[in-house]
């Protein structure tokens, strides 16, 4: 039986003990794979992305124990695995494990800045059951930017109304309004975005490269605000909390 070496811990593993990654590297099933989330796509991940995810879980679990567990009952919760701690500008995706049925409980967590949440969508997906059949399942997909590791979270929800509650919560949190079926911010943010884009166009026309670089950055930032809401306060809260646990 062919053997390989785990690219993370160096253990020699055979076919049954290994997981082959997308870039041809191998990791061990016994020690390294369990450090990551069960729904992380190891087979389509490269070694650098796996290492980033394992570091994400290690740090996230520490943040979970520091900021979330002490005030668990007061947190905003969606589904069974997603918690929001507004006071520190962070949200957590939690995986609960048991050594035996309901005994030996432990929790791993991926923790994200609330400000980095850029997508929350309702989906109906095909899910395989334990007997090999396929059933429809309603889920919520959360997408984050500025994340090394697992930047999408998919979790089961009891129905469309549950998702609408989540959507309404985050829209309100970010100051986003639903207009004509599209997500848009207030008219003031849209005007600021239009002004920033106009400045970028003027700089390009004048050939002023320095001004173009500055205005292009301002335009991108203004567009983010127009689409996603102004998240400055949430960034400041999260960064202050993260700095304390570095």
C-alpha positions as CSV (number, residue, x, y, z in Angstrom):
1,X,0.0,0.0,0.0
2,X,1.5,3.4,-1.1
3,X,2.5,5.6,1.7
4,X,2.9,9.4,1.9
5,X,4.0,11.9,4.5
6,X,1.5,14.4,6.0
7,X,2.5,17.8,4.8
8,X,1.6,19.4,8.1
9,X,2.8,17.1,10.9
10,X,5.2,14.8,9.0
11,X,3.5,11.6,10.0
12,X,3.8,8.7,7.5
13,X,0.3,7.7,6.3
14,X,-1.2,5.1,4.0
15,X,-4.2,5.3,1.6
16,X,-6.8,4.9,4.4
17,X,-5.1,7.3,6.7
18,X,-4.6,10.2,4.3
19,X,-6.4,13.0,2.5
20,X,-5.2,14.1,-0.9
21,X,-5.4,17.8,-1.5
22,X,-6.0,19.6,-4.8
23,X,-2.3,20.4,-5.3
24,X,-1.2,16.8,-4.8
25,X,-0.1,17.2,-1.1
26,X,-1.4,14.9,1.6
27,X,-2.5,15.4,5.2
28,X,-3.3,12.8,7.8
29,X,-6.9,12.0,8.8
30,X,-6.2,11.2,12.4
31,X,-4.4,14.4,13.7
32,X,-4.5,17.3,11.2
33,X,-7.8,16.9,9.3
34,X,-9.9,16.9,12.6
35,X,-8.4,20.3,13.5
36,X,-10.5,21.8,10.7
37,X,-14.2,22.0,10.2
38,X,-16.0,19.0,8.8
39,X,-17.7,21.0,6.1
40,X,-14.4,22.6,4.9
41,X,-13.7,21.2,1.4
42,X,-10.3,19.6,2.0
43,X,-10.3,17.7,-1.3
44,X,-10.5,20.9,-3.4
45,X,-8.2,22.9,-1.2
46,X,-4.5,23.4,-1.5
47,X,-2.0,23.0,1.3
48,X,-1.7,26.8,1.9
49,X,-5.5,27.1,2.1
50,X,-5.7,24.2,4.5
51,X,-3.0,25.7,6.7
52,X,-4.9,29.0,6.7
53,X,-8.1,27.3,7.7
54,X,-6.5,25.4,10.6
55,X,-4.9,28.6,11.8
56,X,-8.4,30.2,11.4
57,X,-10.0,27.6,13.6
58,X,-7.3,27.7,16.3
59,X,-7.6,31.5,16.6
60,X,-11.4,31.4,16.2
61,X,-11.8,28.9,19.0
62,X,-9.8,31.1,21.3
63,X,-11.9,34.2,20.3
64,X,-15.1,32.1,20.8
65,X,-14.0,31.2,24.4
66,X,-12.9,34.7,25.2
67,X,-15.8,36.8,23.8
68,X,-18.8,34.6,23.1
69,X,-19.0,31.8,25.7
70,X,-19.1,34.2,28.8
71,X,-22.2,35.9,27.3
72,X,-23.6,33.1,25.3
73,X,-27.2,33.5,26.3
74,X,-27.2,37.2,25.4
75,X,-25.9,36.7,21.9
76,X,-28.0,37.0,18.7
77,X,-28.2,33.5,17.2
78,X,-29.3,32.2,13.8
79,X,-29.9,28.5,13.2
80,X,-27.9,26.4,15.6
81,X,-24.3,27.4,14.7
82,X,-24.1,31.2,14.0
83,X,-23.7,33.7,16.9
84,X,-23.3,37.5,16.7
85,X,-21.6,39.5,19.4
86,X,-22.4,43.1,18.5
87,X,-20.5,44.6,21.5
88,X,-17.2,43.4,19.9
89,X,-18.1,43.5,16.3
90,X,-17.6,39.8,15.8
91,X,-19.7,36.8,14.7
92,X,-18.9,33.1,15.1
93,X,-19.7,29.9,13.2
94,X,-19.5,27.0,15.6
95,X,-19.0,23.3,15.2
96,X,-20.0,21.1,18.2
97,X,-18.4,17.7,18.6
98,X,-19.1,14.8,20.9
99,X,-16.7,12.0,21.7
100,X,-19.6,9.6,22.3
101,X,-23.2,10.5,21.4
102,X,-23.9,13.4,23.9
103,X,-20.8,13.0,26.0
104,X,-17.4,14.7,25.7
105,X,-18.7,17.9,24.2
106,X,-16.2,20.3,22.6
107,X,-16.6,23.3,20.3
108,X,-14.5,24.7,17.4
109,X,-15.2,28.1,15.9
110,X,-14.4,30.3,13.0
111,X,-14.8,33.9,14.0
112,X,-15.3,36.7,11.5
113,X,-15.6,40.5,11.7
114,X,-19.2,41.5,11.3
115,X,-18.0,44.2,8.9
116,X,-16.6,41.5,6.5
117,X,-20.0,39.9,5.8
118,X,-20.8,40.8,2.2
119,X,-23.3,38.2,1.3
120,X,-26.2,36.4,3.0
121,X,-28.4,34.4,0.7
122,X,-31.2,31.8,0.9
123,X,-30.7,28.6,-1.1
124,X,-32.4,25.2,-1.6
125,X,-29.7,22.6,-2.1
126,X,-29.7,18.8,-2.7
127,X,-28.4,17.0,0.4
128,X,-27.5,13.3,0.6
129,X,-29.0,11.4,3.5
130,X,-27.3,8.6,5.5
131,X,-29.1,6.0,3.4
132,X,-27.8,7.4,0.1
133,X,-30.9,9.3,-1.0
134,X,-31.1,12.9,-1.9
135,X,-33.4,15.4,-0.3
136,X,-34.0,19.2,-0.6
137,X,-32.6,21.3,2.2
138,X,-33.1,25.0,2.9
139,X,-29.9,26.7,3.8
140,X,-28.4,30.1,4.4
141,X,-25.0,31.0,2.7
142,X,-22.9,33.6,4.4
143,X,-19.9,35.0,2.4
144,X,-17.1,37.0,3.9
145,X,-14.3,39.1,2.4
146,X,-10.8,39.7,3.9
147,X,-10.7,36.1,5.2
148,X,-7.9,33.5,4.9
149,X,-9.3,30.1,5.3
150,X,-13.0,29.3,5.1
151,X,-14.7,32.4,3.7
152,X,-18.2,30.9,3.1
153,X,-20.5,29.4,5.7
154,X,-23.5,27.3,4.7
155,X,-26.0,26.2,7.4
156,X,-29.4,24.6,7.6
157,X,-32.4,26.9,8.4
158,X,-36.0,25.9,9.2
159,X,-37.5,27.9,6.3
160,X,-37.6,31.1,4.2
161,X,-39.0,33.1,7.1
162,X,-36.0,32.2,9.2
163,X,-33.7,33.6,6.5
164,X,-35.8,36.8,6.1
165,X,-35.3,37.4,9.9
166,X,-31.6,37.1,9.4
167,X,-31.6,39.3,6.3
168,X,-33.6,42.0,8.1
169,X,-31.3,41.9,11.0
170,X,-28.1,42.4,9.0
171,X,-29.7,45.0,6.7
172,X,-30.7,47.0,9.7
173,X,-27.2,46.5,11.3
174,X,-25.5,47.9,8.2
175,X,-28.0,50.6,7.5
176,X,-29.0,49.0,4.2
177,X,-32.5,49.4,2.7
178,X,-34.2,47.1,0.2
179,X,-35.2,49.1,-2.9
180,X,-36.9,47.7,-6.0
181,X,-35.6,44.2,-5.2
182,X,-31.9,45.4,-5.1
183,X,-29.8,46.1,-2.0
184,X,-29.0,49.8,-1.8
185,X,-27.9,52.1,0.9
186,X,-29.4,55.5,1.6
187,X,-29.5,58.2,-1.1
188,X,-26.6,60.1,0.7
189,X,-24.2,57.2,0.3
190,X,-25.2,56.8,-3.4
191,X,-24.5,60.5,-4.0
192,X,-21.1,60.2,-2.4
193,X,-20.3,57.2,-4.6
194,X,-21.4,59.1,-7.7
195,X,-19.2,62.1,-6.7
196,X,-16.2,59.8,-6.1
197,X,-16.6,58.1,-9.5
198,X,-16.9,61.5,-11.1
199,X,-13.7,62.6,-9.5
200,X,-11.9,59.4,-10.8
201,X,-13.2,60.1,-14.3
202,X,-11.9,63.7,-14.2
203,X,-8.5,62.6,-12.9
204,X,-8.3,60.0,-15.7
205,X,-9.2,62.6,-18.3
206,X,-6.5,65.1,-17.0
207,X,-3.8,62.4,-17.0
208,X,-3.0,63.1,-13.4
209,X,-1.8,59.6,-12.3
210,X,-1.4,60.5,-8.6
211,X,-4.9,62.0,-8.4
212,X,-6.3,59.0,-10.3
213,X,-4.9,56.6,-7.8
214,X,-6.3,58.6,-4.9
215,X,-9.7,59.1,-6.5
216,X,-10.0,55.5,-7.7
217,X,-9.5,54.3,-4.1
218,X,-12.1,56.8,-2.8
219,X,-14.5,55.6,-5.5
220,X,-14.0,52.0,-4.5
221,X,-14.6,52.8,-0.9
222,X,-17.7,54.9,-1.7
223,X,-19.1,52.1,-3.8
224,X,-18.6,49.6,-0.9
225,X,-20.5,52.0,1.4
226,X,-23.3,52.5,-1.2
227,X,-23.7,48.7,-1.7
228,X,-22.9,47.3,1.7
229,X,-23.6,50.2,4.1
230,X,-21.1,52.1,6.2
231,X,-19.3,49.6,8.4
232,X,-16.6,51.9,9.9
233,X,-17.9,51.5,13.5
234,X,-18.1,47.7,13.2
235,X,-14.5,47.6,11.9
236,X,-13.2,49.6,14.8
237,X,-15.0,47.5,17.3
238,X,-13.8,44.2,15.8
239,X,-10.2,45.4,15.4
240,X,-10.0,46.5,19.0
241,X,-11.3,43.1,20.2
242,X,-9.0,41.2,17.9
243,X,-5.9,43.2,19.0
244,X,-6.5,42.1,22.6
245,X,-6.4,38.4,21.7
246,X,-3.4,38.5,19.3
